[in-house]
Amino acid sequence: MFERVVTKPDNYEPFLISQGIRFGDFLFISGQAGAGEDGKIVKGGFRAQGEQAFANLRRALEAGGASLDDVIKVTIFVNDMNNFKDVVELRREFFSEPYPADTIAQVSALYDPEVEIEIEAIAAVRPRRA
C-alpha cells in the first residue's frame, strides 16, 4: 500500500507532487532543492542551496519514518559539474559510512532557473525500537 509523506509546509502540494511515498519498508523521496519554508530559493549560492536541500531531504525522510542514515540510494542533480567538490563535501557532512549508492548528474535545467541542486533519495524504513 502507498502512503503519502507530508511535511508542513508542503511546497510541493500545489504541483500535485508528494514529498515522498512510503511503500512497505521503503521510502521514495521526491527531489529536494534549496528552498526555505517559504518556498523561495535560499540566497548564498550553490553551497547554501546544497545545505538547505539536504536539510529538506532530512525533513522529508523523518516525516516518512526514516533518517539520513537510512538512505540506500541518492541521486543528486546539479546544473554545473564544477560544483562536484562541494557535492562531495555535502555528502561527507550529511551522510556517514556506509555511504549510500549515488548518482551525480549535470542537467541543463531544474524546475526554477535559480535552482542549482536537487536531491532525491530511496531509504529503508527500519522497525521502531520499543
HELIX and SHEET records of a PDB file:
HELIX    1   1 GLU A   13  PHE A   15  5                                   3    
HELIX    2   2 GLY A   45  ALA A   63  1                                  19    
HELIX    3   3 LEU A   68  ASP A   70  5                                   3    
HELIX    4   4 MET A   81  ASN A   83  5                                   3    
HELIX    5   5 PHE A   84  PHE A   94  1                                  11    
SHEET    1   A 6 PHE A   2  VAL A   5  0                                        
SHEET    2   A 6 GLY A  20  PHE A  23 -1                                        
SHEET    3   A 6 PHE A  26  ALA A  33 -1                                        
SHEET    4   A 6 ILE A 117  ALA A 124 -1                                        
SHEET    5   A 6 VAL A  71  VAL A  78 -1                                        
SHEET    6   A 6 ALA A 101  GLN A 106  1                                        
END                                                                             
